[in-house]
Amino acid sequence: MSKENKLIFFSALVLALITQFSYKSQAQTIEAKIKIVSPNLIDVQGAILDAGSLQNERNFSFLTSYAGIENLGARISDVDLSDENKRKIEHKKLIDGEYLTEKRFKFWNYKTKPEDAAANISALARVSSISGEQGILMLDDLLPQFKARNGEKVRAKITFDLPADWKIASAEKPAGENSFEVDDIEKAIFYIGKNWRQREISTGNSKLYFMITGERQFSDSEAFQMAREIYEFYARLFGAVPNKNAQIYLGKLPSDARFGRWEAETRGANITIFSADMAFKTQSLQRLHEQLRHEIIHLWMPNDLNLSGNYDWFYEGFALYQSLKTGVAVNRLRFEDFLDTLSRAHSVDSLQSRKTSLIEASKNRWNGANTQIYARGMLVAFLADVALLRRSKGKNSLSGVFRRIYSEHRASNPRRDGNSAILSILESSEELRPVVEKYIKGAENINWQTELEAFGIESAEENFQTKLKVKAKPNNRQKDLLDKLGYNNWRKLSENSR
Ligand SMILES: [Zn+2]
């Protein structure tokens, strides 16, 4: 970037500074301009607008690892810091991505490299990347890590300088051409590039924006329709929708990615999915439905819950179970597949050589406990669901628990510790107390014979593999309970459509 450009930008900043004073309550803490110089180089300039509200005034540091992706700090170079009079401030590099300055700085400028999508597929949905004419910019790894003094979110005004013809899409509030007001840097994502197809899906009083890139085996409208169906299902399940409009970005993995490979993450109101096609269209559609069921539920939990700490066993394990049940409920998944998934989870859990509780496992998610959180978390959600259904003769289920958690802890409520908030709601049901004691706080082997029997489900073990199946002749009570899990869903649906 030339010096002249820099000057124009900073005078715009000064102007912004003056106008900021008139509405302090919504004031931004920082301001930044992000310029895409080339697919592997981004130039970032910025300023601290409200130094008084920030901690660590002499630290200039960046996200160094995220979700198992390491060395993010190594992408940062050419760091240049200055004070309010634009006088250079000396700094010392402590490690990659961490700098200590002599004194307080106001203006900053540096260069960073987005991930190369082709080189690191597993990083694709999780950190900023650009490949060809598509990119995803995530402020959490692009901008310095500032911490507000009062523990509040760091607000920012962000302006983008994009290659000619590139578009930008975001759930953040627009504030002029390619500019946005961001209320939480950590959660903000911007999709940039060209040639994506977009649909605005209105459901009730909320909007969902869906973007698709690349040629797929299925049609765009099949994907849009799926997203709507799932979103509306969860809106009914939770009894309300998140305040912020959500967006879904479905990108295609590089052509050398193997069949069926995919990466996905839901951050704030943004769902990013990268996938390769499966061998056949029906499989690709089924896979997309599975991805959307799992990611869309995250818009509610954990993303719209004001809960802190590592309670991944709940928002991953219980989410996985509910998304499985949703698949059966909307008739996209057979009941046999539902049972097969639970069987596999049970086999995985039984084979764990060292058992830890779900609470402990959630603290170590990226250090090898990931599978356990999903597998055991899903099994425990199933056990909770069947315990509630059995005791209430089919009147209560896990749906009621989800609805209660969302109404008591959604974003407008005070911040609470996730583990204690969820556990106290689960423990308020007498029938769930043993589930919490044995399997969430404790590390006992899953013993589900009694529950399965009540539902007329049989479990067999063969070569260390669990196999669940519905009895040949379940009695009426068992049939009623099975129906609550979706056993006869396909029949009900076909009768209704007659
Ligand atoms: Zn998830």
Residues whose N, C-alpha, C, O or C-beta is under 5 A from the ligand:
A	BS01	ZN	E316
